[in-house]
Amino acid sequence: MKQEIRIAGVGGQGLVSASVILAEALGVIRDFEVVQTQFYSSHITGGSSSGDIVMADEPIVFPWVLEPDFLIAMAQDAVNAHGKGMRPDTTVLVDDIMVDDTSAIPDGVEIHSAPLTRIADEVGSRRCANMVALGAFAKLTGLLSLDQISQAVSARAPGRAELNQQAVEAGYALPFPPGA
């Protein structure tokens, strides 16, 4: 099994950090083979940004995400740039405040719109929307339990540990079935 995951949006949303945490959860905690890469424009804050993860149960020969199986889109720019590259039977998770047009995503792609930023605001900081997205990803895909993603968040994001844990738990509590 090989899966390609892209977390995309704009600089300042913590997407690269989220991809590093997700790679640690999948690689160290779940023991998959994992490669994590990242892209951000020279604008840094406000420019395009993404973190990519390739995970597999065998050695990874090619480390780049070309056709994601899963896209977390935290901004409209991410849908516009990456949505058209999604294949049928893949999954997209979009933030319902930051993304209002999913028409760039082809038919046959499973789209989930979730209140990632709203939940982060309720938890206490919009800056933790990336952690809400990680919790939602874990629940939606069934690849990670709440405990597993929480372990990775604790290991990689200790600065505001309690806030980050609340955000991950709130994302995991979103009402979609695990492994949807």
Secondary structure, 3 states (H helix, E strand, C coil): CEEEEEEEEECCCCHHHHHHHHHHHHHHHCCCEEEEEEEECCCCCCCEEEEEEEEECCCCCCCCCCCCCEEEECCHHHHHHHHHHCCCCCEEEEECCCCCCCCCCCCCCEEEEECHHHHHHHHCCHHHHHHHHHHHHHHHHCCCCHHHHHHHHHHHCCCCHHHHHHHHHHHHCCCCCCCC
